[in-house]
Amino acid sequence: MAAPMVARAMKSPFPYPGGKSRSAHLMWERLGDTPNRVIPFWGSGAELWACPYEPRIETVNDIDCYIACVWRAIKWAPEETAYWADDPVNEADLHALHRFIVLGEMPEAGVR
């Protein structure tokens, strides 16, 4: 007997190159309700967010360590993450914030 479908389907908070948001429903139609879900290329997590079944054992992975940090930040500090992610991205801010994160250098004046 198949497990009941739940109203779990959500959208990822950001697009991701190679994302599977448009094809996720096809995957779940073919796989059905699996007891153990392993997502090797997590990215934005579109396929798992679109899963229409009750969560069970779910394992996600991605070679991009920054993606892991984004999801950890969303989980543990959602308001602060939203604050920092709310600005439109421009090249100067991107480089300044990258230097701050990676090298610990303070951004220039005027950069949040």
N, C-alpha and C positions, 0 to 999 in steps of 0.2 A: 504494500500500500504506500503510495507516495505521500510525502509530508505535505501539510497544507502550505499554500503560498501565503506570505505575509506582506503587509504594506511596508516593506523595508526599503524599496528602491529609492535611492537618492542620487543626486548629481554630485560629481566631484567639484570642489570649490575653485578649481583652475583647470584650464586646458593643458594638454601635455602632448609633445610630439610623439606620434605612434600610438596615441590613446585609442582605447577600444570602446568608447562610449556608443558609437553607432552600431557596433556589431555584438555588444554584450548580450542583448536579448537572444540572439541566435545561439550563442554559446550555452546559455541556460536552458533553452528549448531542447538542445541536443544532450546536454549532460544530465539534466534533471536535478534532483536534490541529492547531492553527493555528501557523504558523511565527513570527508576531510577535503578541504579546499586549499590548494597551494598555488599561489600566484608568484611566479618567479620574476616577472618584470612589472613591479607595482606601479611606478610612475604616478599617475593621478588616482589610481585605484578604481577607475571607471567600471571595470567588469565586476568587482566585488560590491561596489556601491549599488550596482544595478541588479544584484542577486535578489530574486523574488522569494527566496526560501529563508526559513529561520536559521540564524547563525549557529554553527556547530564549531568544529575545529577549523580555524582559518590561519594560514601561515602566509605571510607576505615577505618579499625580498626585492631588493633593487641594488644594482652596483653603484648607483649614484648616492653617495652619503648625504648630500644636501637634501635629497628627497626624504630620507629618514628623519633628518632634523626638522624639516617642515612639518611632517606628520606628528612628530613628538611635540613640537611647539603648539600645534593646533590642539592636541590632546591636553597638554598640561597648562597652557597659558593662552586660551582662545582669544580673550579680549586684547591682550598685548599683541598677539600675532595679527589680529585684525587691524589694530592701530598702525603697525609698521607696514602692513601690506595694502593699506587703503590709498596711498598716493599713486598718482600716475607715474609709471616708470620712465625715467629719462636716463641717458647714458652717463651723465655726470654723477647722479645719485647712485646709480648702479655700481660704478667703479669706487666711489667713496665708501659706500656701505660694504662692498666686498673687501676693501682694504681693512676696514674696521673689524669685520668678522674674522678674516683670515690672519691678518697681521697684528690686530689689536691697536691699530693707529686710529686716533680720533678723526672723524670727518671734518672737513673744512667748515668754517662758520657759514650758516645759512642752510646747511644740509641737516636734515632732521636725523 
